[in-house]
Amino acid sequence: MQSVDKRVQSNQSKKMSVSDMIKATCIEGTRARFRFAGEDKIYTFDEYIKEFDKRSKK
């Protein structure tokens, strides 16, 4: 476990933000519309990031 912990710690500088990950993986980028699973409300990119941050801090 210590070797895994050391490896994780050494890669912390490579960590991407949620915003950067979505931009890198979503073809439409910031122009896409997003929705949380099981919900009907559709969010713009900025709204989705703010709501995601808010929900992940709970």
Backbone hydrogen bonds, N-H to C=O, Kabsch-Sander energy under -0.5 kcal/mol:
donor,donor_aa,acceptor,acceptor_aa,energy
5,D,1,M,-2.7
6,K,2,Q,-2.5
7,R,3,S,-2.0
8,V,4,V,-2.6
9,Q,5,D,-2.5
10,S,6,K,-2.2
11,N,7,R,-1.1
11,N,8,V,-0.7
12,Q,9,Q,-1.1
14,K,11,N,-1.7
15,K,12,Q,-1.2
21,M,17,S,-2.4
22,I,18,V,-2.4
23,K,19,S,-2.2
24,A,20,D,-2.0
25,T,21,M,-1.6
26,C,22,I,-2.5
27,I,25,T,-0.6
29,G,26,C,-0.8
31,R,28,E,-1.7
32,A,29,G,-1.2
34,F,43,Y,-2.8
39,E,36,F,-2.0
43,Y,34,F,-3.6
45,F,30,T,-0.7
48,Y,44,T,-2.7
49,I,45,F,-2.3
50,K,46,D,-2.2
51,E,47,E,-2.7
52,F,48,Y,-3.0
53,D,49,I,-2.5
54,K,50,K,-2.3
55,R,51,E,-2.7
56,S,52,F,-2.3
57,K,53,D,-1.0
58,K,55,R,-0.8
